[in-house]
Amino acid sequence: MHKYIVIKCLIGGYDMKSTITIKKERCKGCNICVKFCPKKVLALGTLGMVEVVNGEACIVCGQCEMRCPDYAIFVDKKVEE
């Protein structure tokens, strides 16, 4: 399991600290999460499994998590005040 921490500033002055967790043992490399990511945060790695390549661009929309048929990726959204 690999975790990537993404920090974003939200409208309203709150900071959001998000963690993208990829369970490599579940990922079959179907590329669905990569295709649905609006900011191109994800890509398929050399082993054919998803990895975070541009975490700073993440807008924490959760499309990757919602679209993954194998529940291999999770976006944990936390608002910090």
URJO-V571587 format. One line per field, one symbol per residue. ss: DSSP state (A for helix, B for strand, O for the rest). burial: + if it has 24 or more other ideal C-beta (glycine too) atoms within 12 Angstrom, else -. A space follows every 10 residues. Layout:
ss = ???
burial = ???
//
This chain:
ss = OBBBBBBBBO OOOOBBBBBB BBOOOOOOOO OAAAAAOOOO OBBBOOOOOB BBOOAAAOOO OOAAAAAOOO OOBBBBBBBB O
burial = ---+-+-+-- -----+-+++ ++----+-+- --++--+--- +++-----++ ++--+--+++ +-+++-++-- -++++-+--- -
//
